[in-house]
Amino acid sequence: MRLFECGTLVPGCEWHTRANDDAEIVRRVVEHMRSVHGETVIRESMIDNIKARIRNEATAA
């Protein structure tokens, strides 16, 4: 299982998501960034930052 914690990208945000593959996590994070953080444009650099913060759940603790 893979894990993304939004607080690693947006300090103070406690939202997180888990999925078996990174593509699903990226999709969920982009949706979260738009709906909660008001991001209207998701640039390639943001996608890279998201991917860099996805971890195996066992090593994320």
C-alpha angles and dihedrals in degrees: 000000000000124000136202122187114196092209088072087065103025110034113230097021111122097189117121139169138201130204140152095247135040095231091063091048092050090050092052094045092051089051090049093048090053098044101037107024097035096237108162098176120045107198126202089251089058090052089051090051091050093049091048090058098050110107141177104266093233092059096040095076 
